[in-house]
């Protein structure tokens, strides 16, 4: 078993900030890539430095608007396999670090751009955040209660799944292609594209029924009692996903309502069954239902909060919640690596890096002296 990770030896420069790009480079770093995150000092105090995605990385402050800053950057490019950026289209060209320029220095570079709406099309220059990409793609219209405004999810689906994860997939595909062809390439990741790509079931149901899917009104979204969420006596909630009739049969028998077994998807009595289940689940606490249903094999689960998740025995056994040494001798709780490889496993090796923490170390690696580093800092280059 290798302790270095599947991407050991791959060097990544990450010019992105906030969440999509840094999440992507975290995935690569977790699996052994050397990731150098680069940001200008002007971003240091803006409050959006998400430390939880900066583990296993180095972080450098660098002003790409200066000639000396670009010189340092291009020296790093000479050693890099991958470059990630998340600016609006055209910004990297203004900075002089666009794909065409970078490719002249490193022809085999894999250059990944992550934007809200992509590098082409009428919306390419539009500003946006996660909620906007959810809305534009049609996903937000499917989230929430019927006859009420769409609900914004509590996690950043577009940033993480459509942006960060798709970018990581694209980079891995490009690395594989480079192994075969010897050529690098450009990757255009649109978070709106990625969110539209999450609609295959909605499209299937629309084409099958001719009905536009509505909020909380689909087979997999609250319409039927067998796939729903329910409030318990203590104000908590549980989830039921008994789609197959064998699971629904066990649940109805346990709830002493066998008459509903053949009526799982009956439209005429749908609301009656929903009301029954809602009343029934309010009779006991979440802990009581958990004790009764967890081993019943009915596709049931408690709705947990973050504090409970961090203490969950299964997630700790699966190393999705891990404790690592902190920088001050304490222990830091971090999220683990979800992709489990048997031969080249990923790992959380180092705690989140602080802003600009690796700048001097990286410059010394490039041959800069202590005096030169002090001068660069004084001039605002780093």
C-alpha positions in Angstrom: 0.0 0.0 0.0 1.4 3.4 -1.0 1.3 6.2 1.6 1.9 8.9 -1.1 -1.5 8.9 -2.8 -2.4 8.2 -6.4 -1.4 11.8 -7.5 2.0 11.8 -5.8 4.4 13.7 -8.1 1.7 15.9 -9.6 2.2 19.6 -9.0 -0.8 21.9 -9.0 -1.0 25.7 -9.0 -4.4 27.0 -7.7 -5.1 30.7 -8.5 -8.8 30.3 -7.5 -10.4 31.4 -4.2 -13.6 31.0 -2.2 -15.0 27.5 -2.6 -15.2 25.8 -6.1 -11.5 25.8 -7.1 -10.1 25.3 -3.6 -12.4 22.3 -3.1 -11.1 20.9 -6.4 -7.5 21.3 -5.4 -8.2 19.9 -1.9 -9.4 16.7 -3.6 -6.1 16.6 -5.6 -4.1 17.4 -2.5 -5.8 14.7 -0.5 -4.6 12.1 -3.0 -1.0 13.2 -3.0 -0.7 16.1 -5.4 1.5 19.0 -4.2 -0.9 22.0 -4.3 0.3 25.6 -4.1 -2.6 28.0 -3.6 -1.8 31.5 -4.7 -3.8 34.7 -3.7 -3.0 38.4 -3.6 -2.7 40.0 -0.2 -5.8 42.2 -0.9 -7.9 39.1 -0.3 -6.4 38.3 3.1 -8.9 40.2 5.3 -12.1 39.8 3.3 -13.4 37.0 5.5 -13.9 34.4 2.8 -10.8 32.4 3.4 -12.4 29.0 3.9 -9.7 27.2 5.9 -11.5 23.8 5.8 -10.6 23.3 2.1 -6.9 24.3 2.6 -5.6 21.2 4.2 -2.7 19.3 2.6 -1.7 22.5 0.7 0.8 25.2 0.6 -0.4 28.8 0.4 1.5 31.7 -1.1 0.6 35.4 -1.3 1.6 36.8 -4.7 0.6 40.0 -6.6 0.1 38.9 -10.2 -0.4 42.6 -11.2 3.3 43.2 -10.8 6.1 42.1 -13.1 8.0 40.5 -10.3 4.9 38.7 -9.2 4.4 37.2 -12.6 8.0 36.3 -12.9 7.7 34.2 -9.7 4.5 32.7 -11.0 6.0 31.7 -14.3 8.9 30.0 -12.5 6.3 28.0 -10.6 4.5 27.2 -13.8 7.7 25.6 -15.2 7.4 22.9 -12.5 3.6 22.6 -12.6 1.4 19.9 -14.2 -2.0 21.6 -13.5 -3.2 25.1 -13.1 -6.7 26.0 -11.7 -8.3 29.5 -11.9 -11.7 30.8 -11.0 -11.8 34.4 -12.3 -14.5 35.7 -14.7 -13.7 35.1 -18.4 -11.0 37.5 -19.6 -9.4 38.3 -16.3 -6.5 35.9 -16.6 -5.7 37.5 -20.0 -5.6 40.9 -18.4 -3.2 39.5 -15.8 -1.1 37.9 -18.4 -1.6 34.4 -17.0 -4.1 33.0 -19.5 -3.8 29.5 -21.1 -2.2 30.8 -24.3 0.6 32.5 -22.3 1.1 29.7 -19.8 1.1 27.0 -22.5 4.2 28.8 -24.1 6.1 28.2 -20.9 4.7 24.7 -20.2 3.2 23.1 -23.3 2.0 20.1 -21.4 0.1 22.1 -18.7 -3.4 21.2 -17.9 -5.3 24.5 -17.4 -8.7 24.4 -15.7 -11.0 27.4 -15.6 -14.0 27.3 -13.3 -16.7 29.9 -13.8 -20.4 30.4 -13.2 -21.7 30.2 -16.8 -18.7 29.1 -18.9 -16.2 30.7 -21.2 -18.7 31.0 -24.1 -22.3 32.2 -24.5 -24.3 35.3 -23.7 -24.0 34.8 -19.9 -20.3 34.3 -19.8 -19.6 37.7 -18.1 -22.5 37.6 -15.7 -21.7 37.7 -12.0 -23.1 35.0 -9.8 -22.9 32.7 -6.7 -24.2 29.3 -5.9 -27.8 30.2 -5.6 -27.8 31.8 -9.1 -26.4 28.7 -10.8 -29.0 26.6 -9.0 -31.7 28.9 -10.2 -30.5 29.2 -13.8 -30.1 25.5 -14.2 -33.6 24.7 -13.0 -32.5 22.8 -9.9 -33.6 25.5 -7.4 -37.2 25.3 -8.7 -37.3 21.7 -7.5 -36.2 22.4 -3.9 -38.7 23.4 -1.2 -42.3 23.2 -0.3 -45.2 23.4 -2.8 -46.8 26.8 -3.2 -43.9 28.5 -1.4 -40.7 30.1 -2.8 -37.8 27.8 -3.6 -35.5 27.0 -0.7 -31.8 27.6 -0.8 -29.9 24.5 0.3 -27.7 24.8 3.4 -24.7 23.4 1.4 -23.2 24.9 -1.7 -24.2 22.3 -4.3 -23.1 24.2 -7.4 -19.8 25.3 -5.9 -18.8 21.9 -4.6 -20.5 19.3 -7.0 -20.8 21.3 -10.2 -17.7 23.3 -9.8 -15.1 21.6 -7.5 -15.9 17.9 -8.2 -16.4 18.3 -12.0 -13.2 20.3 -12.2 -11.4 17.4 -10.4 -12.9 14.9 -12.8 -11.9 17.0 -15.7 -8.3 17.3 -14.5 -8.0 13.6 -13.8 -9.3 12.9 -17.3 -6.8 15.3 -18.8 -3.9 13.8 -16.8 -4.9 10.4 -18.2 -5.1 11.7 -21.7 -1.7 13.4 -21.3 -0.2 10.0 -20.3 -1.5 8.7 -23.6 -0.8 11.6 -25.9 1.9 13.7 -24.2 -0.3 16.8 -24.6 -1.9 19.1 -22.1 -5.3 20.8 -22.7 -7.7 23.4 -21.5 -10.7 22.6 -19.3 -13.8 24.8 -19.3 -15.9 24.1 -16.2 -19.3 25.9 -15.9 -21.1 25.5 -12.6 -24.4 26.1 -14.4 -23.5 23.3 -16.9 -22.7 21.0 -13.9 -26.1 21.7 -12.2 -28.0 21.1 -15.4 -26.1 17.8 -15.5 -27.8 16.8 -12.2 -31.3 16.7 -13.9 -31.4 13.2 -15.5 -34.2 11.9 -13.2 -36.2 15.1 -13.5 -35.9 14.9 -17.3 -36.9 11.3 -17.4 -40.0 12.0 -15.4 -40.9 15.0 -17.5 -40.5 13.0 -20.7 -42.5 10.2 -19.3 -45.4 12.2 -17.9 -45.4 15.4 -19.9 -45.7 17.3 -16.6 -43.1 19.9 -15.5 -41.7 18.7 -12.2 -42.8 20.8 -9.3 -41.4 21.5 -5.8 -42.2 18.7 -3.4 -44.4 17.1 -6.0 -42.4 14.3 -7.5 -41.8 10.6 -6.9 -38.6 11.4 -5.1 -39.7 14.7 -3.5 -42.5 14.4 -0.9 -45.4 13.5 -3.2 -45.9 10.0 -1.7 -45.7 8.8 1.9 -43.1 6.2 1.0 -40.5 8.8 0.2 -40.7 11.6 2.6 -39.6 13.3 5.8 -41.6 13.3 9.0 -41.5 15.3 12.3 -41.2 13.3 15.5 -42.6 14.0 19.0 -39.5 15.9 20.1 -39.5 18.2 17.1 -36.8 16.3 15.2 -37.2 14.7 11.8 -36.6 11.4 10.1 -36.4 10.3 6.5 -38.2 7.4 4.8 -37.1 6.1 1.4 -39.3 3.0 1.0 -39.6 3.2 -2.8 -39.7 -0.6 -3.4 -42.9 -2.2 -2.3 -41.1 -4.7 -0.1 -39.7 -1.9 2.0 -43.1 -0.1 2.1 -44.8 -3.4 3.1 -42.5 -3.8 6.1 -43.1 -0.2 7.1 -46.9 -0.4 6.9 -46.9 -3.6 8.8 -44.8 -2.1 11.6 -47.1 1.0 11.6 -50.1 -1.4 11.9 -51.5 -0.1 8.6 -51.4 -3.1 6.3 -54.3 -1.7 4.3 -51.9 0.9 2.8 -49.5 -1.7 1.3 -51.3 -2.0 -2.1 -52.0 1.8 -2.1 -48.3 3.0 -2.1 -48.8 5.2 -5.2 -52.5 5.5 -5.2 -53.4 9.1 -6.2 -56.9 9.0 -4.8 -55.7 8.2 -1.2 -52.3 9.8 -1.4 -53.1 12.6 1.1 -54.9 10.2 3.5 -51.8 8.0 3.7 -49.5 11.1 4.1 -51.7 12.4 7.0 -51.7 9.0 8.7 -47.9 8.7 8.6 -47.4 12.3 9.8 -49.7 11.7 12.8 -48.1 8.3 13.5 -44.5 9.6 13.5 -45.4 12.5 15.8 -46.3 9.9 18.5 -42.7 9.0 19.4 -39.3 10.7 19.7 -36.6 10.4 17.1 -34.6 8.1 19.4 -37.6 5.8 19.9 -38.1 5.6 16.1 -34.4 5.0 15.6 -34.5 2.1 18.0 -37.5 0.6 16.2 -36.6 1.2 12.5 -32.9 1.2 12.2 -32.7 -2.6 11.8 -36.1 -3.1 10.1 -34.7 -2.7 6.6 -37.2 -0.1 5.4 -34.8 2.5 4.0 -35.1 4.7 7.1 -32.7 7.3 8.5 -32.6 10.0 11.2 -32.1 13.6 10.1 -29.0 14.6 12.0 -27.4 18.0 12.7 -23.7 18.7 12.2 -22.8 18.2 15.8 -24.3 14.7 15.7 -22.5 13.9 12.4 -19.1 14.9 13.9 -19.7 12.4 16.7 -21.2 9.6 14.6 -19.5 6.2 15.2 -20.0 5.1 11.6 -18.5 8.2 10.1 -15.6 8.0 12.5 -15.0 4.4 11.7 -15.1 5.2 8.0 -12.6 8.0 8.7 -15.0 10.7 7.4 -14.5 12.5 10.6 -10.9 12.4 11.8 -8.7 14.0 14.4 -5.2 15.3 13.3 -2.5 17.1 15.2 -3.0 20.9 15.1 -0.4 23.5 14.8 -0.4 24.5 18.5 -0.2 21.0 20.0 -4.0 20.6 20.1 -6.1 18.2 18.1 -8.1 19.4 15.0 -11.3 17.8 13.8 -11.5 17.6 10.0 -13.6 15.9 7.4 -12.0 12.9 5.9 -11.4 11.7 2.3 -14.6 10.2 0.8 -13.0 8.3 -2.1 -11.4 5.2 -0.6 -8.6 3.6 -2.7 -7.1 0.3 -1.4 -3.6 0.7 -3.0 -3.0 4.4 -3.0 -5.4 5.9 -0.4 -5.8 9.6 0.1 -5.2 11.0 3.5 -5.4 14.2 5.6 -1.7 14.8 6.2 -1.5 18.4 7.3 -4.0 20.8 8.9 -5.4 23.8 6.9 -2.7 26.2 5.9 -2.9 29.9 6.9 -3.0 32.7 4.4 0.5 33.1 2.8 2.0 30.7 5.2 4.2 29.0 2.6 5.4 32.1 0.7 8.9 32.3 2.1 9.5 28.5 1.9 8.4 28.4 -1.7 10.5 31.4 -2.7 13.6 29.9 -1.0 13.0 26.7 -3.0 13.1 28.9 -6.1 16.5 30.4 -5.0 15.4 33.7 -3.5 17.4 34.9 -0.5 16.1 36.2 2.8 16.9 39.7 1.9 15.2 39.5 -1.5 12.1 38.0 0.1 12.0 40.9 2.6 12.3 43.4 -0.3 9.5 41.6 -2.3 7.3 41.9 0.8 8.0 45.5 1.3 7.1 46.2 -2.3 3.8 44.4 -2.1 4.8 41.7 -4.5 4.2 39.0 -1.9 
